[in-house]
């Protein structure tokens, strides 16, 4: 892969051509974003969503491989044959019960728009443009599964932009582990035979009390949170089974590994005190912290600023930048950026139902255009620097 120490701009003509390509595709990109917004599909179920995103690329001349690496809702779309390989990530899974409250409809449209822009100038810029449909970011670890099957490894640059209340340049996500928790006890009539029961709902109550007490001793940048998804069906039947989903976050995978035994002890306490059995099943492999490529990020900031974007560096509107993402795992092996691009929604923020509505409409459409152009321009800048570096090496 290419080693780039500084970013030097490509010609203005190339950048202008890329920008025009986004404008020419504007109606199709807005329609794609709207289609995803109106038809949300959750992790690993994004059958229509992945096809909708891939179809736009296929109509533009990309070679699209569906069911990529054996994953039914993943795809890889390729255009060009240049020596510098750019990978754009399209996320399209929605949140259960909340729709596109994290703006993945915009992520897909921006990545597709950037891909179409780069395809327009791929030959003159020496690019191979690759757009990846990456399922199940919301807890399912789609990119981690793709990495494990060989995706992304040969890219020179991986990039995407993520909607947020305001523009924040650098992703600083926490590493995260996701678990399905299940307690099994014994059901009995709550009034007639309570002594025959083993209460699985109590097991969760005990575990949550233990977790609440533990939080006081945890570092301030650690997060432990979850939900009970099933703890009985009738008030006069003591629950013999309960289920929940729990996340634990820390600044790095190394710190996460240190915390996990302490968190598991709380769930084990619930089983021990209630008499239930405990089963813990990972919902995905852990998400890693993000390793930002500084030169590429500097280029993105310059390009977004040239488009009129304004970056916010502090305050409560900026904290989406710490949200976990499986793009962090990609950044561990490929030069990558993951900037946040604002939809002017604050105090409404990601994972609130109202945020989904901020990801369509005139402001969102401007965000879509700006994000697609800024990503494309950034890829062109980094590719130009790679070519310059290669020429310099040849003369050494």
C-alpha positions, 0 to 999 in steps of 0.5 A: 500500500502507498505511504503518504507523508503529506497531501498535495492537491490534484489539478483544479480541473479534476476536482471540478469534474468530480464536483460536477459528477456529484451535482449531475447525480444529485437527484438519484442520490437524494432519491436513494437517501429517501428510499432508505429512510422510508424503508428502514431495515435492521442489521443483517436484514438489509436485503432491499437496502443493499440492493438499492445502493448497489443498483445506483452504482451498477447503473453508473458502470460499476461492477457490483458483486452482491452476497460479497464474501458469503454475506447476504447483505454485503456488496463490493462495487468496483470501477477503474483499474488504477494503482491507487485503491480507494474504498468508500463505506456505505452503511445502511442498517437502521435501528430497531424501532427508531428507523434511520436515527443514526443517519445511515441513509445519508452515509450510503448516499454520500459514499455512493456520491463520492464513488460516482465523483471518483469514477468520473476522474478515475482514469486521469487520477490513476484510481480504482474506486471501490464502494463497499456495502457494509451491513450491520454496523449497529451492533452486528459488526459487519465490517469486522466479519468482512475483515475476517473474510479478507475485505479491505486489506489491499486498499490504500485509503478507506473513508466515509462520513457520518451524520451528526448534529454538527461537523466534527473532524476526528472520530474518537470512538470507544472500543465496544463489546456487545453481548446477549445475556440470558438467564434460565430459571424455573417458572411457577405460579406466583401466588400458589407455588412461589417456592418452586420457582427460580426467578430469572427476572430477579437475576437481571435485577441483581446484575443491574444493581451490581453494575450500578454499584461498580460504575463508581469504581470505573474510569470516567470514560468507560460506559456500561449500558444495556436493556432487558428485552424479555423478563416474563409474560404474566404477573402471576407467573414467575419468569423462568427465563429472561434476556437482555442486550448489554454493551461495554465501552472503553478507550481501547481494546486493551482497556476493554479486555481488562474490564470484561472480567469485572463486568462478567462478575456482575452478571454471574452474581445475578445467577448465583444469588437467584439460582439461575444459570447464565449464558453470555453470547457475543453479538459480534466481535469487539469494535476497536478504537479508531486510528486516524490518518492525519494527512487524509484528515487534514485534507478532508478538513481543508476540502470541507472548509472550502465547501463552506462547512464549519467544524466545532471542536468542543461542547455537547453537540460534538460528543457523537465523535466518541460513538463506537463504530466497526470502522475502527477495526478497518482503521487498524489495517488501512489508512482511514478517516471517519469525520462527522458531518452536521445536519444542524439538528442540535439539541436533537442527536443520533439515536433519537427518533427525531434525528432520522427526520433531520437526515432528509430534507433540504439541510440533509441534501446539502450535507449529502452533497458536501459530504460526497464532494469532500470525500471525493476531493480528499481521496484525490488529494491523497492519491495525488500525494501518493503519485508525487511520493512515488515519483520522488522515490524513483528519483532518489 
